[in-house]
Amino acid sequence: MQLTYDEMADAVYVYFNQAPIDHTEEIHDGTAIVDYDADGVPVGVEFMDVSEGIDLRRVPRADEIARLLEDYPFPVMA
């Protein structure tokens, strides 16, 4: 699992793996987008407006993401 942060976009992307993205699902009114491979396995999650908080409800692998975010100053809602 890898995390990238784009300060200009105020966005975080969490990579679960490097599989090609087949489709996406928008959750939390566009502040979280989950990418899936062709088999429906989550590839990663993009969070927008992270300085306002990251909502992990309904997000795959939320517990793992929460641990990964512990080193960052973003408010996390689980």
N, C-alpha and C positions, 0 to 999 in steps of 0.2 A: 504494500500500500504506500502510495506517495502523494504528497500534497504540494500544490503550487498556489501561490498567492500573487494576484495582480493588483497592486495598490491603486493604480490609475482607474481600473474598472471596479475596484472594491469587490473583488470576486475571488473565490477559492475553488479550485478543482481538486477533488480527491480521486486518484486513479486506483482502481482495484486490480486491473490487469491491462494489457496492451492489445486486447482483442479489437477487431474492427467494430465500429458502432453501426448497428442496424436500425435502431429506432430510439426515440427519446420519450420520456414522460415528464410533463411539467407538474410539479406539486407546489403547494404553498403559494398560490397566486404568482407564480413565476420566479419566486426567490430561490427555488431549488429545482434542478433539472437532473433526472436520472437517465443515463445512457445505458442501453442494453445491446448485447450481441444478438446474432440471429437465433440463438437458442433461448433467449429471454434471460440470460445471466447478466447481472449488473456489471458494467465495465467501469463506471465512475459516476460521480455526482458533482454538479456545479452549483455553488451557492452564490447568490448575488446579494449586494448590499450588506456584506458581512460585518461592517462596522456597526450596524444596527442590531446585529444578532444573527445567530444561525439556529434555525429550527430543525431539529433532528427527528421530529415525529414523522412517521411513515417513510423514513429514509432507510434503504438497505444498509446493514452493517453499522447501525447508529452507535452502538457501544464502542466499536473499534474507532470510528471517526471521532467520537468524543475524546477518547484517550489521545488520539493524534493531535487534536486541537488544544490540548492542555498547555502546550508551549506557546500559544498565540493569545493575543489580548481580546479576542472576539467573545462577546457574550454568547453562551450556548444554552439553548432551551431543549430539553429532552422530554 
